């Protein structure tokens, strides 16, 4: 059986990878429990939030506790979440040794995004155009929505992780909705609402809403409320950006 410190380190690394890549807290805590017990721990207690992780492990000797602070906005990469989740199951079934599980965690942490950035931008463009049609547009709105959605997604990525998430979303929504209104102004599309909706779709916090609901259903009220608050704030940032563009359009400042 491993000593308490090595068990704690393995649990902390697994939980950190999952939290920083967008996993819901109930899944993180379950995975940590599986890894700790499979390593020989008598007791494993964990408390995960979107911004921190506390784990307490007891095996032979005194109980030890570790804390990780999750700083900055998380990068959504569900591939890594799945890989760590699968590793915990295989480790629990005895298909991996401690050394193999530790080495695989190192490999998972270094895994690049499954899809390159240009493919993500392409997917954002296609989904934006499709939503523009879904909300009452036609082929002109599809093209304008796709272009503006691509620019919104590109702007959000170009600003970088050093800027708070709310500001990134606000400026990206401002750029996308401004160009959507500009496209309608120059008769490239006729439905302003559909073009704007297509432009901001890549910024909508769908995963945050889903994770919030799952956390609340699992009884993790603190994490659920935190994620729901984040989603509401992001939605407000999008709404304010769109409202500013529409207000300036009404004054004629940009579109004379």
Helices and strands as residue ranges (DSSP letters): H 4-20, H 25-38, E 43-49, E 52-58, E 64-69, H 78-92, H 98-109, H 117-134, H 139-159, H 165-185, H 192-200, G 201-203, H 206-217, H 221-251
